[in-house]
Amino acid sequence: MAGSRAAIRYAKALLDLAQNQNTAQAVNEDMMLVAKSVNDNNDLKEMLQSAVIKSSDKKNILLQVFSGANPMFSKLIDLLVKNKRVSILGDVAVKYVELFEKSQNIQVATVTTAVALTKDLETKVLAKVKELTGMEAEVENIIDESILGGFILRVGDIQYNASIANKLDKLKREFTLN
């Protein structure tokens, strides 16, 4: 929990600084790459968490791995190393992306379907999300054949389940209660 609060504080400070320097979009792209890299690469994740690897070595590795990043990234790494918080880099990146999207009135609508969304259906989903929340959204499509058909829409903490599996489960519960 303390790491999460610290990650939010670092992310807010980075966003404020990036907005003041008109580099928020570029930093967001870097933070998306960092978040994905830390999440997808166990070696990188373990290196960040390791108590055996010196902070200076972690810094050098990160600067090599993300060599094309905005100069603001190296300043963030310097600060995290100085404060002995480099282990929360992945969390800082995730929180930065969330805060940036919120500042731009962008949200992610996760749509779970049995098959991939068509462009036409994606447009309809985006229109419905804008109608419900009043905000623009990006669609992330998750394919889960176990829902059989229909969809599950999740935007922030709102979830709408219109899947066939859910409807069948409701019917099953009704029949077992009677």
Number of C-alpha atoms within 10 A of each C-alpha: 6 7 13 13 13 15 22 20 15 23 25 17 14 21 23 14 14 17 14 10 10 11 14 20 16 14 24 22 15 20 25 18 17 23 20 14 16 20 14 11 10 11 10 18 17 12 18 22 16 13 10 7 11 11 20 12 11 20 18 14 15 19 15 11 13 16 13 10 18 16 10 18 20 17 12 18 19 16 14 19 18 12 9 11 18 21 20 18 24 23 23 28 27 23 24 27 23 19 18 22 18 13 11 12 12 15 21 18 21 19 22 24 22 18 16 14 19 9 9 8 11 17 13 12 20 18 15 12 22 14 11 11 13 11 15 18 20 16 20 15 16 16 15 15 12 11 21 15 17 17 23 20 22 18 18 11 5 10 13 11 16 16 20 17 17 17 14 13 12 11 12 11 11 10 9 7 7 5
